Structure formats: structure tokens, C-alpha cells
């Protein structure tokens, strides 16, 4: 997992792991979710990857657009 830069200073995201067809996100609470091309879908995954790498906006995007559309809760 790579530590999220949190350039906005108030993100609930702690770390992330990008794979070809998925992104795993660990939140500050320790909860960890897998998002993939099946759920929520490839266009959302690509946007999440871009936000994760930029260090800003990932938590907001998940809260506003993805909500509970994750592939699996890992922790």
C-alpha cells in the first residue's frame, strides 16, 4: 500500500494500492475496500486511480459518487 498524500489535509483515506483492474483503499478507520472494473466499473476505477495518485479528492469522490459500490470489504 502507498500512503495517500492527502494534499487537502482532511481526507479519510490513509493508503491505496493500484492494480491493473482495481484499486484498494484503506481509510483512516482501518476499513479497507476493494473497488474493481466490475464494481463500481472501469471509468470510476480510472478516476479513483487518478485522484489517488494526485493525492487530492479521492475521499470526496468515493463519498459522493461511489458510496457503497465496492467489490469487497477486506477489513
ZADO-1210 file (C-alpha; in nm, 4 decimals, padded with zeros to 6 digits):
<atoms>
<atom x="00.0000" y="00.0000" z="00.0000" code="UNK" pos="1"/>
<atom x="00.1117" y="00.3515" z="-00.0739" code="UNK" pos="2"/>
<atom x="00.0379" y="00.6245" z="00.1805" code="UNK" pos="3"/>
<atom x="-00.2118" y="00.8760" z="00.0404" code="UNK" pos="4"/>
<atom x="-00.0588" y="01.2258" z="00.0172" code="UNK" pos="5"/>
<atom x="-00.3739" y="01.3995" z="00.1493" code="UNK" pos="6"/>
<atom x="-00.2857" y="01.7355" z="-00.0021" code="UNK" pos="7"/>
<atom x="-00.6244" y="01.8746" z="00.1041" code="UNK" pos="8"/>
<atom x="-00.5402" y="01.7959" z="00.4661" code="UNK" pos="9"/>
<atom x="-00.8728" y="01.6456" z="00.5693" code="UNK" pos="10"/>
<atom x="-00.9075" y="01.3162" z="00.3830" code="UNK" pos="11"/>
<atom x="-01.0444" y="00.9983" z="00.5328" code="UNK" pos="12"/>
<atom x="-00.8137" y="00.7971" z="00.3045" code="UNK" pos="13"/>
<atom x="-00.4943" y="00.6613" z="00.4593" code="UNK" pos="14"/>
<atom x="-00.3427" y="00.4462" z="00.1829" code="UNK" pos="15"/>
<atom x="-00.4139" y="00.2816" z="-00.1515" code="UNK" pos="16"/>
<atom x="-00.2923" y="00.0065" z="-00.3806" code="UNK" pos="17"/>
<atom x="-00.3408" y="00.0263" z="-00.7573" code="UNK" pos="18"/>
<atom x="-00.3579" y="-00.2842" z="-00.9767" code="UNK" pos="19"/>
<atom x="-00.4415" y="-00.3116" z="-01.3462" code="UNK" pos="20"/>
<atom x="-00.8164" y="-00.3531" z="-01.2939" code="UNK" pos="21"/>
<atom x="-00.8688" y="-00.2397" z="-00.9362" code="UNK" pos="22"/>
<atom x="-00.7829" y="-00.0077" z="-00.6525" code="UNK" pos="23"/>
<atom x="-00.7767" y="-00.0992" z="-00.2853" code="UNK" pos="24"/>
<atom x="-00.8358" y="00.1872" z="-00.0447" code="UNK" pos="25"/>
<atom x="-00.7586" y="00.1874" z="00.3275" code="UNK" pos="26"/>
<atom x="-00.9369" y="00.4544" z="00.5275" code="UNK" pos="27"/>
<atom x="-00.8153" y="00.6197" z="00.8485" code="UNK" pos="28"/>
<atom x="-01.0561" y="00.3964" z="01.0422" code="UNK" pos="29"/>
<atom x="-00.8666" y="00.0891" z="00.9218" code="UNK" pos="30"/>
<atom x="-01.1538" y="-00.0210" z="00.6980" code="UNK" pos="31"/>
<atom x="-01.0181" y="-00.1433" z="00.3652" code="UNK" pos="32"/>
<atom x="-01.2203" y="-00.1825" z="00.0459" code="UNK" pos="33"/>
<atom x="-01.1532" y="-00.3268" z="-00.2971" code="UNK" pos="34"/>
<atom x="-01.3013" y="-00.1448" z="-00.5958" code="UNK" pos="35"/>
<atom x="-01.2708" y="-00.3068" z="-00.9393" code="UNK" pos="36"/>
<atom x="-01.3844" y="-00.2945" z="-01.3007" code="UNK" pos="37"/>
<atom x="-01.6926" y="-00.4971" z="-01.2101" code="UNK" pos="38"/>
<atom x="-01.7986" y="-00.2749" z="-00.9219" code="UNK" pos="39"/>
<atom x="-01.8134" y="00.0249" z="-00.9411" code="UNK" pos="40"/>
<atom x="-01.6877" y="-00.0019" z="-01.3016" code="UNK" pos="41"/>
<atom x="-01.3839" y="00.0784" z="-01.5115" code="UNK" pos="42"/>
<atom x="-01.4484" y="00.4513" z="-01.5643" code="UNK" pos="43"/>
<atom x="-01.4892" y="00.5081" z="-01.1898" code="UNK" pos="44"/>
<atom x="-01.1785" y="00.2999" z="-01.1189" code="UNK" pos="45"/>
<atom x="-00.9718" y="00.5076" z="-01.3605" code="UNK" pos="46"/>
<atom x="-01.0935" y="00.8288" z="-01.1940" code="UNK" pos="47"/>
<atom x="-01.0130" y="00.6877" z="-00.8493" code="UNK" pos="48"/>
<atom x="-00.6620" y="00.5924" z="-00.9647" code="UNK" pos="49"/>
<atom x="-00.6028" y="00.9438" z="-01.0973" code="UNK" pos="50"/>
<atom x="-00.7230" y="01.1016" z="-00.7731" code="UNK" pos="51"/>
<atom x="-00.5198" y="00.8603" z="-00.5601" code="UNK" pos="52"/>
<atom x="-00.2000" y="00.9406" z="-00.7479" code="UNK" pos="53"/>
<atom x="-00.2685" y="01.3148" z="-00.7347" code="UNK" pos="54"/>
<atom x="-00.3137" y="01.2997" z="-00.3552" code="UNK" pos="55"/>
<atom x="-00.6335" y="01.5014" z="-00.3529" code="UNK" pos="56"/>
<atom x="-01.0062" y="01.4368" z="-00.3925" code="UNK" pos="57"/>
<atom x="-01.0252" y="01.0584" z="-00.3529" code="UNK" pos="58"/>
<atom x="-01.2279" y="01.0524" z="-00.0312" code="UNK" pos="59"/>
<atom x="-01.4744" y="01.3094" z="-00.1677" code="UNK" pos="60"/>
<atom x="-01.5162" y="01.1171" z="-00.4924" code="UNK" pos="61"/>
<atom x="-01.5857" y="00.7951" z="-00.3037" code="UNK" pos="62"/>
<atom x="-01.8310" y="00.9687" z="-00.0689" code="UNK" pos="63"/>
<atom x="-02.0197" y="01.1490" z="-00.3442" code="UNK" pos="64"/>
<atom x="-02.0128" y="00.9080" z="-00.6371" code="UNK" pos="65"/>
<atom x="-01.9125" y="00.5587" z="-00.5298" code="UNK" pos="66"/>
<atom x="-02.0770" y="00.5293" z="-00.1878" code="UNK" pos="67"/>
<atom x="-02.1285" y="00.1579" z="-00.1151" code="UNK" pos="68"/>
<atom x="-02.0486" y="00.0322" z="-00.4662" code="UNK" pos="69"/>
<atom x="-01.7348" y="-00.1609" z="-00.3685" code="UNK" pos="70"/>
<atom x="-01.6370" y="-00.5092" z="-00.4865" code="UNK" pos="71"/>
<atom x="-01.5350" y="-00.6353" z="-00.1409" code="UNK" pos="72"/>
<atom x="-01.4733" y="-00.5196" z="00.2137" code="UNK" pos="73"/>
<atom x="-01.1326" y="-00.6592" z="00.3101" code="UNK" pos="74"/>
<atom x="-01.1094" y="-00.5240" z="00.6641" code="UNK" pos="75"/>
</atoms>
